[in-house]
């Protein structure tokens, strides 16, 4: 129970369905940052308040040390290498559906339940009824075994309004609580501010356009990602879009041409593959999503000619701003097959 409305409703629904429910708050991060107080105490109190309302046991697991090592340090290292990671995906893989699951099973539980917008069926991960809030993109690295020990009842709701209406009907204290925003573990603080806090000010470098002309200076190449338009501080004329960067040279490359080949890809390579149930078939057409809420695009996979431990993906249409370090998630209809990290 995170202290939000989704996990509150999850606990209440399972109690109504006859489950023996225990609420658990995961303390993953408690550090305040400049200009932002970490909301963990308020979230903990909100979760505890709902547990008292429901009359269920409530406890806290402290994973701060493991979270720092497995999620935060990973994220920082990826940015330093010039890639754009997704910490939410790593959190699900390493913490929620590994550390948390193992701790709960060791504590006597048979299953865990979360407030994710997704569905689980016979060890398979399925998309949520609410396509706008569907969170399967962030869950593709969860294992089949973990899914067989997981319940995700929120996936049945067609809209967020339906979830809130359920919470209001149950009289839950979190019924009107707003959704959290920003980085998964530090709330509203932006990624640039977080990296500045962790790494300090970065070395300035050149911003170079498609003609090889220096058009400005950046304040740290780690802060820029493919397709980015805002925050470049390059004034005048047509807007610039980031199309690449060279960490060794400390240069950021931009273009004013929306048709620039570096902005669009018809194929991509993946590494660090993870398949939930079984490897995809080479002869079959699947769908791929290259960022959260991006439209699904038909694709074909080639595991044999891809990089070692990776795959080539041929797309049915050009996709804009595919970003190294991000994930490409493969779907077969409403079933999540798995995916990998974009090279």
Residue pairs with C-beta under 8 A, 6 or more apart in sequence:
1 7
1 8
1 11
1 23
1 24
1 25
1 47
1 50
1 51
1 58
2 25
2 26
2 43
2 47
2 115
3 25
3 42
3 43
3 44
3 45
3 46
3 47
3 50
3 174
3 177
4 43
4 46
4 115
4 174
4 177
4 179
4 180
5 163
5 164
5 167
5 172
5 174
5 175
5 176
5 177
5 179
6 115
6 116
6 117
6 154
6 163
7 47
7 114
7 115
8 47
8 50
8 115
8 167
8 172
8 173
8 174
8 175
9 115
9 153
9 154
9 163
9 166
9 167
9 170
9 172
10 113
10 114
10 115
10 151
10 152
10 153
10 154
11 21
11 23
11 50
11 51
11 54
11 56
11 113
12 50
12 54
12 166
12 167
12 170
12 172
13 153
13 166
14 21
14 113
14 151
14 153
15 21
15 54
15 56
21 54
21 56
21 113
22 56
22 57
22 58
22 59
22 109
23 47
23 48
23 50
23 51
23 54
23 56
23 57
23 58
23 59
24 58
24 59
24 60
24 61
24 100
24 104
25 43
25 44
25 47
25 48
25 58
25 59
25 60
25 61
26 60
26 61
26 63
26 95
26 96
26 100
27 40
27 44
27 60
27 61
27 62
27 63
27 64
28 63
28 64
28 67
28 71
28 91
28 95
28 185
29 38
29 40
29 64
29 67
29 72
29 185
29 186
30 38
30 40
30 41
30 64
31 38
31 186
32 38
33 186
33 189
33 193
33 194
33 197
34 193
34 197
35 189
35 193
36 186
36 187
36 188
36 189
36 193
38 186
38 187
39 180
39 187
44 60
46 173
46 174
46 177
47 58
48 58
49 173
49 174
50 172
50 173
50 174
51 57
51 58
52 58
53 171
53 172
53 173
61 100
61 103
63 95
63 99
63 100
66 94
66 95
66 99
67 91
67 95
67 185
70 90
70 94
70 95
71 87
71 90
71 91
71 94
71 95
71 185
72 87
72 185
74 85
74 87
74 90
75 85
75 87
75 90
76 195
76 198
76 199
78 84
78 85
78 325
79 85
79 195
79 222
80 199
80 222
80 247
81 247
81 325
82 221
82 222
82 245
82 246
82 247
82 324
83 323
83 324
83 325
84 225
84 226
84 323
84 324
84 325
84 326
85 325
85 326
86 138
86 325
86 326
86 327
87 183
87 184
87 185
88 138
88 184
89 137
89 138
89 139
89 140
89 141
89 327
90 141
91 184
91 185
92 138
92 139
92 141
92 142
93 141
93 142
96 114
97 112
97 139
97 142
97 143
97 146
97 150
98 146
100 112
101 112
101 146
101 149
101 150
104 112
105 149
110 149
111 149
111 150
111 151
112 149
112 150
112 151
113 150
113 151
113 152
113 153
114 150
114 151
114 152
115 152
115 154
116 128
116 135
116 138
116 139
116 152
116 154
116 155
117 128
117 130
117 133
117 134
117 135
117 152
117 154
117 155
117 157
118 125
118 126
118 127
118 128
118 134
118 135
118 136
118 139
118 152
118 155
119 125
119 126
119 127
119 128
119 129
119 152
119 155
119 156
119 334
120 126
120 147
120 150
120 151
120 152
120 155
123 144
123 145
123 147
123 148
123 276
123 277
124 144
124 147
124 276
124 277
124 335
124 336
125 136
125 139
125 140
125 142
125 147
125 276
125 335
125 336
126 136
126 155
126 334
126 335
126 336
127 134
127 136
127 331
127 334
127 335
127 336
128 134
128 135
128 136
128 154
128 155
128 157
129 155
129 156
129 157
129 158
130 155
130 157
130 158
130 159
130 160
132 159
132 293
133 160
136 329
136 331
136 336
137 289
137 291
137 292
137 293
137 327
137 329
138 292
139 336
140 274
140 276
140 327
140 329
140 330
140 336
140 338
140 339
141 274
141 338
141 339
142 150
142 276
143 276
144 276
144 277
147 276
154 163
157 163
157 166
164 175
164 176
167 174
167 175
168 175
180 187
181 187
181 188
182 188
182 189
182 190
183 189
183 190
183 191
183 194
186 194
191 223
192 223
192 231
195 220
195 222
195 223
196 202
199 222
201 219
201 220
202 219
202 220
202 221
202 222
202 223
203 220
203 250
204 217
204 218
204 219
204 220
205 217
205 218
205 220
205 221
205 249
205 250
205 251
205 252
206 214
206 216
206 217
206 218
206 250
206 251
206 252
207 214
207 215
207 216
207 217
207 218
207 232
207 234
207 240
207 251
207 252
207 253
207 254
208 214
208 215
208 251
208 252
208 253
208 254
209 215
209 240
209 253
209 254
209 255
209 256
210 243
210 253
210 254
210 255
210 256
210 257
210 260
215 234
215 240
215 254
216 232
216 233
216 234
217 233
218 224
218 232
218 233
218 252
221 245
221 246
221 247
221 250
221 251
221 252
222 247
223 231
224 231
224 232
224 242
224 245
224 252
225 242
225 323
226 242
226 243
226 244
226 263
226 321
226 322
226 323
226 324
227 241
227 242
227 263
227 320
227 321
227 323
228 241
228 242
229 239
229 240
229 241
229 242
232 240
232 242
232 254
234 240
234 254
237 256
238 256
239 256
240 254
240 255
240 256
241 254
241 255
241 256
241 258
241 260
241 263
241 321
242 252
242 253
242 254
243 253
243 254
243 255
243 260
243 262
243 263
244 252
244 253
244 262
245 251
245 252
245 253
246 253
253 262
255 262
255 263
257 263
263 320
263 321
264 318
264 319
264 320
265 315
265 318
265 319
265 322
266 314
266 315
266 317
266 318
266 319
267 312
267 313
267 314
267 315
268 290
268 312
268 313
268 315
268 319
268 322
268 328
268 342
268 343
269 306
269 307
269 310
269 311
269 312
269 313
269 342
269 343
270 306
270 307
270 310
270 311
270 312
270 313
270 328
270 339
270 340
270 341
270 342
270 343
271 307
271 309
271 310
271 340
271 341
271 343
272 309
272 310
272 340
272 341
273 303
273 309
273 310
273 311
273 338
273 339
273 340
274 338
274 339
274 340
275 337
275 338
276 336
276 337
276 338
277 337
279 303
280 286
280 301
280 303
280 330
280 332
280 337
280 338
282 300
282 301
282 302
282 303
282 304
284 300
284 332
285 298
285 299
285 300
286 298
286 299
286 300
286 301
286 330
286 331
286 332
286 337
287 296
287 297
287 298
287 299
287 330
287 331
287 332
287 333
288 296
288 297
288 298
288 299
288 313
288 315
288 328
288 329
288 330
288 331
288 339
289 295
289 296
289 297
289 328
289 329
289 331
290 297
290 319
290 322
290 323
290 326
290 327
290 328
290 329
290 342
291 323
291 326
294 319
296 331
297 315
297 316
297 317
297 319
298 315
298 316
298 317
299 313
299 314
299 315
299 316
299 330
300 313
300 314
301 311
301 312
301 313
301 330
302 311
302 312
302 313
302 314
303 311
305 312
306 312
307 343
310 340
310 343
311 340
313 328
322 328
322 342
323 342
324 342
324 343
325 341
325 342
326 341
326 342
327 339
327 340
327 341
327 342
328 339
328 340
328 341
328 342
329 336
329 338
329 339
330 336
330 337
330 338
330 339
331 337
